[in-house]
């Protein structure tokens, strides 16, 4: 993505409450030029949320305006969070997920009312995330941060713990 961004012209179309509607024009001479829109919101110095799926630009201004307006008005709109390098380095200092009990805490948080609102917002969004893998990663990362665990590589750790505790894990989710 970084290489494509370096070959793109990006202009701010609108901005309100740290939410930006960006027009992106790919200027790579080796590819067909294309343009589209990204909607991003700066949460703080360490976090930015992108409201349309990273691999898909919204291609028409009407759709872009709709997503932008919703993002400005509604804090519960689903988007993918991007973190600064410094913040990621801080997160890596948090303890890693190591036990089945910690995995259960994460699963319990994902079943909470707070996270159910995010799931509904994701279902209503047009992310293009057909298999919800981006959504699953976003929720695991948010859960880890909220519970004080290192989110970097957490998916592999959870998978490994679940596999090694298969019988316990299967019984406890019933």
C-alpha positions as CSV (number, residue, x, y, z in Angstrom):
1,X,0.0,0.0,0.0
2,X,2.8,2.4,0.9
3,X,4.3,2.1,-2.6
4,X,0.9,2.9,-4.2
5,X,0.4,5.9,-1.9
6,X,3.8,7.2,-2.9
7,X,2.6,7.1,-6.5
8,X,-0.7,8.8,-5.7
9,X,-1.9,12.3,-5.5
10,X,-4.1,12.8,-2.4
11,X,-6.2,15.9,-1.9
12,X,-8.5,16.8,1.0
13,X,-12.0,17.3,-0.2
14,X,-13.6,17.9,3.2
15,X,-12.6,17.9,6.8
16,X,-14.6,18.1,10.0
17,X,-14.0,17.0,13.6
18,X,-10.7,15.3,12.5
19,X,-12.6,13.4,9.9
20,X,-11.3,13.7,6.3
21,X,-12.7,12.9,2.9
22,X,-9.7,12.4,0.7
23,X,-9.6,12.1,-3.1
24,X,-6.9,9.6,-4.2
25,X,-5.6,9.6,-7.7
26,X,-3.1,6.8,-8.6
27,X,-0.4,8.4,-10.8
28,X,1.7,5.3,-11.4
29,X,2.6,5.4,-15.1
30,X,2.9,1.6,-15.2
31,X,-0.8,1.1,-14.2
32,X,-4.1,2.5,-15.4
33,X,-4.7,5.7,-13.5
34,X,-7.7,5.4,-11.2
35,X,-9.2,7.6,-8.6
36,X,-11.4,7.1,-5.6
37,X,-12.1,8.3,-2.1
38,X,-10.9,7.4,1.4
39,X,-12.6,8.5,4.6
40,X,-10.3,8.6,7.6
41,X,-10.6,9.9,11.1
42,X,-7.8,10.9,13.4
43,X,-8.6,9.5,16.9
44,X,-5.5,10.7,18.6
45,X,-1.8,11.0,17.9
46,X,-1.5,7.2,17.8
47,X,-4.7,6.1,16.0
48,X,-6.4,6.7,12.8
49,X,-9.5,4.9,11.5
50,X,-10.2,4.3,7.9
51,X,-13.9,3.8,7.1
52,X,-13.8,2.2,3.8
53,X,-11.8,-1.1,3.3
54,X,-8.2,-0.5,2.5
55,X,-8.1,-2.3,-0.8
56,X,-11.2,-0.6,-2.1
57,X,-11.5,3.0,-2.9
58,X,-15.0,4.4,-3.0
59,X,-15.3,5.4,-6.6
60,X,-18.1,7.9,-6.6
61,X,-18.5,11.2,-4.7
62,X,-22.1,10.5,-3.6
63,X,-21.1,7.3,-1.8
64,X,-18.0,9.0,-0.3
65,X,-20.1,11.8,1.0
66,X,-22.6,9.4,2.6
67,X,-19.8,7.5,4.4
68,X,-18.1,10.7,5.4
69,X,-21.3,12.2,6.8
70,X,-22.0,9.1,8.8
71,X,-18.5,9.0,10.1
72,X,-18.7,12.6,11.3
73,X,-22.1,12.2,13.0
74,X,-21.8,8.7,14.4
75,X,-18.9,7.5,16.6
76,X,-20.1,3.9,16.2
77,X,-19.3,3.6,12.5
78,X,-17.1,0.7,11.8
79,X,-13.6,1.3,10.4
80,X,-10.2,-0.2,10.5
81,X,-7.7,1.3,13.0
82,X,-4.2,2.1,12.0
83,X,-1.6,2.7,14.7
84,X,1.6,4.9,14.8
85,X,4.9,3.0,14.8
86,X,5.7,4.4,18.3
87,X,2.4,3.2,19.7
88,X,2.9,-0.3,18.1
89,X,6.3,-0.4,19.8
90,X,4.5,0.4,23.1
91,X,1.9,-2.3,22.6
92,X,4.6,-4.9,22.0
93,X,5.8,-4.3,25.5
94,X,2.4,-5.6,26.9
95,X,2.2,-9.2,28.0
96,X,1.5,-11.8,25.4
97,X,-1.6,-13.9,25.5
98,X,-0.5,-17.1,27.1
99,X,-3.4,-19.1,28.7
100,X,-6.8,-20.4,27.8
101,X,-8.3,-18.3,30.5
102,X,-6.9,-15.2,28.8
103,X,-8.4,-16.4,25.5
104,X,-11.8,-16.7,27.3
105,X,-11.5,-13.1,28.6
106,X,-11.0,-12.0,25.0
107,X,-13.9,-14.1,23.7
108,X,-16.1,-12.7,26.6
109,X,-15.2,-9.1,25.7
110,X,-16.1,-9.9,22.0
111,X,-19.5,-11.1,23.2
112,X,-20.1,-8.0,25.3
113,X,-22.8,-5.3,24.4
114,X,-20.0,-2.9,23.5
115,X,-18.6,-5.2,20.8
116,X,-22.0,-6.3,19.6
117,X,-22.6,-2.6,18.6
118,X,-19.4,-2.8,16.6
119,X,-20.5,-6.0,14.9
120,X,-23.8,-4.4,13.9
121,X,-21.9,-1.4,12.5
122,X,-19.6,-3.7,10.6
123,X,-22.6,-5.6,9.2
124,X,-24.1,-2.3,8.0
125,X,-20.8,-1.1,6.5
126,X,-19.7,-1.7,3.0
127,X,-16.1,-2.7,3.7
128,X,-15.8,-5.4,1.1
129,X,-14.5,-7.8,3.8
130,X,-16.3,-10.8,2.3
131,X,-14.9,-13.3,4.9
132,X,-14.8,-10.9,7.8
133,X,-11.1,-11.6,8.3
134,X,-10.3,-7.9,8.6
135,X,-13.2,-7.5,11.1
136,X,-11.9,-10.4,13.2
137,X,-8.4,-9.0,13.3
138,X,-9.8,-5.5,14.2
139,X,-11.8,-7.0,17.1
140,X,-9.0,-9.1,18.3
141,X,-6.7,-6.1,18.3
142,X,-9.2,-3.9,20.1
143,X,-9.9,-6.7,22.7
144,X,-6.2,-7.2,23.4
145,X,-5.5,-3.5,23.9
146,X,-8.5,-3.1,26.2
147,X,-7.5,-6.1,28.3
148,X,-3.8,-5.1,28.4
149,X,-2.4,-7.7,26.1
150,X,0.1,-7.4,23.2
151,X,-2.1,-7.4,20.0
152,X,0.9,-8.0,17.7
153,X,0.7,-11.6,16.5
154,X,-2.2,-12.3,18.9
155,X,-4.2,-14.3,16.3
156,X,-1.5,-16.9,16.0
157,X,-1.2,-17.1,19.8
158,X,-4.9,-17.5,20.3
159,X,-5.0,-20.2,17.6
160,X,-2.1,-22.1,19.1
161,X,-3.6,-21.9,22.6
162,X,-7.0,-23.0,21.4
163,X,-5.5,-25.9,19.5
164,X,-3.5,-27.1,22.4
165,X,-6.5,-26.9,24.7
166,X,-9.0,-28.2,22.2
167,X,-11.1,-30.5,24.5
168,X,-11.2,-27.8,27.3
169,X,-11.9,-25.1,24.8
170,X,-14.8,-27.1,23.1
171,X,-16.4,-27.9,26.4
172,X,-16.2,-24.4,27.8
173,X,-17.9,-22.7,24.9
174,X,-21.1,-24.8,25.2
